[in-house]
Amino acid sequence: MTSTINTIEISSLMIILIPVAFVIWLQYKWSLDYKEGLYAISRMLGQLLIIGYFLGTIFNTDNSWIVVLVLTVMVLVSSWIALRTVKIKRTTLYIYVLISMLIGCLSILVFVTQGVLQLTPWYQPQTMIPLASMIFSNTMNSISLAAERYDDEMINNKNYEDARNIAFRTSLIPMINSLFAVGLVSLPGMMTGQILSGVDPLIAARYQIMVMAMIFASGGIASAVYLVLIKPNSKLKY
């Protein structure tokens, strides 16, 4: 296969913002919090443009400490964002989420980069950082779902075991849905990107299997760790 990916011009990229603006207008029209959507889109644009500018330099680095610094920032920020929807103050639960992210994400990152891919050097930036970003972002969403659902169940006076089980099941729903749908309903990001770049679909499928497995494992482990860590304070704040 040959590469077929095209460069997207800025003027063409702006076209996709038209339906985005329509959704934000709907939020405003229906008296919803349109400012949150507007802020999220603006922040996404700024973050991706900035990271796109710096990634070229980071990928060419031969300094493991720079990679470690990037991973540290990613886990600290994702742990904070994971508690965005929880009614309790983030500072109260942040340490639990951070520990959960470190255990769930870093263990799977080591499995993938050193066990499956056997990276040389171990910190190879162009592989380590994209894989870490997928693990952190999906695990962040899993913990967010677990924390919010656990919070709701405890407010409704459920006992710890019931609240834990319901929250854990909820945290796995998006990932399990993705496992059912992949290949039939959806071609996920990594596989699509590789195919667009000219990679053999069978090779792309192997990478996607790795990605789906690492996302499921990291999200499940991190959510479980969070729900175990929160047990001693199950009666606190509720």
C-alpha angles and dihedrals in degrees: 000000000000129000113269101170115128131209112249113225118221091240090054093045090058090065093073089058090067096075088039089057089049092056091049089049089053090053090052094044093051092047094249128141096281091162090068092055091045091049092047093051092046091048092048091053093049095045095048094046091050095045091045088056095049101037093077089060093043093050091054095050122113093196117106091197091064090055091048089050092052091049091048092053091047095053094044094050096042090050090055094046092049090071095050095110098040116109094218119082110276093228090064095060102024096099091053092052093045093053090046092051092048093051097040099039104036095046092053092042089057091047091053102039099038102027106034103024098023093209120210112229094026093229097050097166101208089058104028098052099047092046092047090050091055092048095046096045095049093042089049089057092048093052090045091056092045094048095047094047093045089050091052094047093050091049086055089055098252116159118252098257094051092044091048094050094046092047093048092049090049092051091056097049098090093046094047090048088052091050090053094046103041113112093008105054102008142029103208126228102265094046093045092048093050093048091049088051091054101259117150107264091231091056090045089052091056091053091048091052088054091049095048091049094048093048093050093046097045094045093047095046095045093047091049092049091050092050091049093048092050094055098090088057096042092122095041121104093004 
